């Protein structure tokens, strides 16, 4: 459905993600690593409202501290709006209001969700009528996780993580996220992984392009949380734990309070715990909250960026 160019605000909601599986290959000539990942979109959302304007501007609100976020041209949502305007030949700008709930620099793709939601909102507001494929191509130019925030669901990402193929997932999976009070820089975590690989001969880099284990796909297809728990994996986890040693204790705490598995999501520091069902997830959330952790119960998969009708 396409909406004609409008003077009204367009409201788009886009999800954060957890990486169920992440294998990291070698550094490519462009500085990015070759990866194979399984993404799942979860029910922790960013809300983006867009109004037509002469300039490009963004303000933040929401349930988390956004004081450290840039609001100038370096902001990913502003970059997304400018890229779409340039591509479609739109003369005007946009004013964005973003309600943030996905942790910042938390390994959950919050900035990528903002960019994806901005593309969808501006496309509707300006009536640019870009196809799904054209929006996906713009998303890939903005960052490795932006295309997935557009599509949502569960998907396998290869290349930089931006070449997506959908993965069939049955039913719903329940996660409890332990959200840290600090962020970790994604490039910093990758650099730490490279450093560890250079100094420890046991840490081998996959010889060919990395792939996602078939056990992950089978667990998703079966909708079996226990099978998925056995298949969770993240090559970046040791590097994230090296930079933020406290995460080790959080993983142990969650697993001793009913989680069937825990994994650092992406580059961290968010830790995603897989629970057997909604009731177990609730008990785990209570236990982690009692330990003074910020714990959030979410489920996945959920859909990608889409317009919210008032």
C-alpha positions in Angstrom: 0.0 0.0 0.0 1.3 3.4 -0.9 0.3 6.7 0.6 0.3 9.8 -1.5 2.6 12.7 -0.4 1.2 14.0 2.9 1.5 16.9 5.3 0.6 14.7 8.2 3.1 12.8 10.4 3.9 9.3 9.2 4.5 6.9 12.1 6.6 3.8 11.5 7.6 1.1 14.0 10.8 -1.1 13.5 12.1 -3.9 15.7 15.4 -4.5 17.4 17.1 -7.9 16.7 19.1 -10.6 18.4 21.7 -12.6 16.6 21.0 -16.3 17.3 24.2 -17.3 15.5 27.2 -15.3 14.3 30.3 -16.6 12.7 32.9 -14.1 11.6 35.3 -14.7 8.7 38.2 -12.7 7.5 38.5 -8.9 7.1 37.5 -7.9 3.6 39.3 -5.2 1.5 36.5 -2.7 2.5 37.4 -3.2 6.2 34.2 -5.2 7.0 34.3 -8.8 8.0 32.7 -11.6 6.0 29.9 -13.0 8.4 27.2 -15.6 8.5 24.5 -14.8 11.0 20.9 -15.8 11.9 18.9 -12.7 12.9 15.6 -12.7 14.8 13.5 -9.5 15.1 12.1 -9.2 18.6 9.2 -7.2 20.2 11.3 -4.2 21.4 10.6 -1.4 19.0 11.8 2.0 17.8 9.0 4.4 16.9 9.8 7.0 14.2 7.5 9.9 13.3 8.3 12.0 10.2 6.9 15.4 9.2 7.7 17.2 6.0 10.1 20.1 6.6 12.5 22.3 4.7 15.5 21.0 6.6 16.6 17.6 8.0 16.4 17.3 11.8 15.9 14.7 14.5 14.9 14.7 18.2 14.9 11.7 20.5 12.7 10.5 23.4 11.7 7.1 24.8 12.5 4.9 27.7 16.3 5.1 27.5 18.9 7.9 27.9 19.5 9.3 24.5 21.7 12.3 25.6 24.8 10.9 23.9 23.2 10.4 20.5 24.2 12.7 17.6 21.5 14.7 16.0 23.6 16.2 13.2 24.3 14.8 9.7 26.3 11.9 11.3 23.0 10.4 12.7 22.0 7.2 10.7 18.3 8.2 10.5 19.3 11.6 9.0 21.6 9.8 6.6 18.7 7.5 5.6 16.4 10.4 4.9 19.0 12.3 2.9 19.9 9.2 0.9 16.2 8.6 -0.1 15.7 12.3 -0.9 18.8 12.3 -3.1 17.9 9.0 -4.8 14.3 10.0 -5.5 15.0 13.7 -6.3 12.9 15.1 -3.4 13.6 18.8 -2.9 12.4 19.1 0.8 13.6 17.7 4.1 12.1 16.0 7.1 11.7 16.4 10.8 12.0 13.1 12.7 11.0 12.3 16.2 12.3 9.0 17.4 11.1 7.2 20.5 13.9 4.8 21.4 13.5 1.6 23.4 16.2 -0.6 21.9 19.5 -0.1 23.8 22.1 2.2 22.3 25.3 0.4 21.2 23.8 -2.7 22.6 24.3 -5.2 19.8 20.5 -5.1 19.0 20.5 -2.9 15.9 18.6 0.1 17.3 20.3 2.6 15.1 19.6 0.3 12.1 16.0 0.1 13.1 15.8 3.9 13.2 17.3 4.1 9.7 14.9 1.4 8.3 11.9 3.1 9.8 13.0 6.5 8.4 13.2 5.0 4.9 9.7 3.6 5.1 8.3 6.8 6.7 9.9 9.2 4.2 8.9 7.0 1.3 5.3 7.2 2.4 5.5 10.9 3.3 7.1 12.0 0.1 5.1 9.5 -2.1 8.4 8.3 -3.7 6.8 4.8 -4.2 10.1 2.9 -4.1 9.9 -0.8 -4.6 10.8 -3.2 -1.8 14.0 -4.0 -3.8 15.0 -0.3 -4.1 14.4 0.3 -0.4 16.5 -2.8 0.4 19.4 -1.5 -1.8 19.3 1.9 0.0 19.2 0.1 3.4 22.3 -1.9 2.5 24.2 1.4 1.7 23.4 2.6 5.2 24.7 -0.4 7.2 24.9 -4.1 7.5 21.9 -4.5 9.8 19.5 -2.0 8.1 18.1 -4.4 5.5 17.1 -6.9 8.2 15.3 -4.2 10.2 13.2 -3.5 7.0 12.3 -7.2 6.6 12.1 -8.4 10.1 11.1 -12.0 10.9 13.9 -14.5 11.1 16.6 -14.5 8.4 20.1 -15.6 7.5 22.5 -12.8 6.7 25.8 -13.3 4.7 28.4 -11.0 3.2 28.5 -8.1 5.7 25.2 -9.5 7.1 23.2 -7.5 4.5 22.6 -10.3 2.0 19.4 -11.8 3.4 17.5 -15.0 2.9 14.4 -15.7 5.0 14.5 -18.6 7.5 11.4 -20.5 8.3 10.6 -20.2 12.0 7.6 -22.0 13.6 5.8 -20.5 16.6 7.3 -17.9 18.9 10.5 -17.8 20.9 10.7 -16.1 24.3 13.8 -14.1 25.2 14.8 -12.1 28.3 17.3 -9.4 27.5 19.8 -8.2 30.1 20.4 -4.7 29.0 23.7 -3.2 30.1 24.1 0.4 31.4 26.9 0.9 28.9 27.5 0.4 25.2 30.2 -1.4 23.3 31.5 -0.1 20.0 30.9 -2.6 17.2 34.2 -1.8 15.4 36.0 -2.0 18.7 34.6 -5.6 19.4 35.6 -6.7 15.9 39.1 -5.2 16.4 39.4 -7.2 19.7 38.4 -10.4 17.9 41.1 -9.7 15.2 43.7 -9.0 18.0 42.8 -12.3 19.7 43.0 -14.3 16.5 46.4 -12.8 15.7 47.8 -13.7 19.2 46.2 -17.1 19.8 46.8 -19.7 17.1 43.9 -21.8 18.4 41.4 -19.1 17.3 41.3 -20.1 13.6 39.5 -18.0 11.0 37.1 -20.1 8.8 39.1 -20.9 5.6 36.1 -20.3 3.3 33.1 -18.0 3.6 31.5 -18.6 7.0 28.1 -20.4 7.1 25.2 -20.8 9.6 25.1 -24.2 11.1 22.2 -26.3 9.9 21.2 -27.1 13.5 20.1 -23.4 13.8 17.8 -23.7 10.8 16.4 -27.1 12.0 15.7 -25.7 15.5 13.9 -22.7 14.0 11.8 -24.8 11.6 10.8 -27.1 14.5 10.0 -24.2 16.7 12.0 -26.0 19.4 13.6 -23.7 22.0 15.8 -26.5 23.5 17.2 -27.3 20.0 17.8 -23.6 19.4 19.5 -23.3 22.8 22.0 -25.9 21.8 22.7 -24.1 18.5 23.2 -20.5 19.8 26.7 -19.2 18.9 28.6 -15.9 18.6 32.2 -15.6 17.5 32.2 -12.1 19.0 31.2 -13.2 22.5 34.7 -13.9 23.8 35.9 -10.5 22.5 32.9 -8.7 24.1 33.6 -10.6 27.4 37.2 -9.5 27.1 36.2 -5.8 26.9 33.4 -6.1 29.4 34.3 -8.9 31.9 31.1 -8.4 33.9 29.1 -10.0 31.2 30.4 -13.4 32.2 28.7 -13.1 35.6 25.4 -12.0 33.9 25.5 -15.1 31.6 26.0 -17.4 34.6 23.3 -15.6 36.6 20.7 -16.1 33.8 21.6 -19.7 33.2 21.3 -20.5 36.9 17.8 -18.9 37.0 16.0 -20.9 34.4 17.4 -19.7 31.0 18.0 -22.7 28.7 20.8 -20.7 27.1 22.4 -17.3 27.0 24.3 -15.5 24.3 25.8 -12.1 23.8 23.8 -10.5 21.0 25.9 -9.3 18.1 28.7 -7.1 19.4 27.1 -6.8 22.8 26.8 -5.9 25.6 23.2 -7.0 25.6 22.9 -10.6 26.7 19.9 -12.5 25.3 18.6 -15.4 27.3 16.4 -18.0 25.7 13.5 -19.3 27.9 11.4 -22.4 27.5 8.1 -20.4 27.4 6.4 -17.1 28.5 6.1 -18.2 32.1 9.7 -19.2 32.5 10.7 -16.0 30.8 8.7 -14.0 33.3 10.3 -15.8 36.3 13.8 -15.1 34.7 13.0 -11.5 34.2 12.0 -11.2 37.9 15.2 -12.9 39.0 17.4 -10.7 36.9 15.6 -7.6 38.0 16.0 -8.6 41.7 19.8 -8.7 40.9 19.5 -5.1 39.9 19.8 -5.8 36.2 17.6 -4.1 33.6 15.8 -7.2 32.2 13.2 -7.1 29.4 11.0 -9.9 28.3 10.5 -10.0 24.5 9.3 -12.5 21.9 10.2 -13.2 18.3 10.0 -13.3 15.4 8.1 -10.1 14.7 7.7 -8.2 11.4 10.1 -5.5 10.2 9.6 -1.7 9.7 6.0 -0.9 8.9 3.6 2.0 9.1 1.4 2.3 12.3 -2.0 3.6 11.4 -3.6 5.9 14.0 
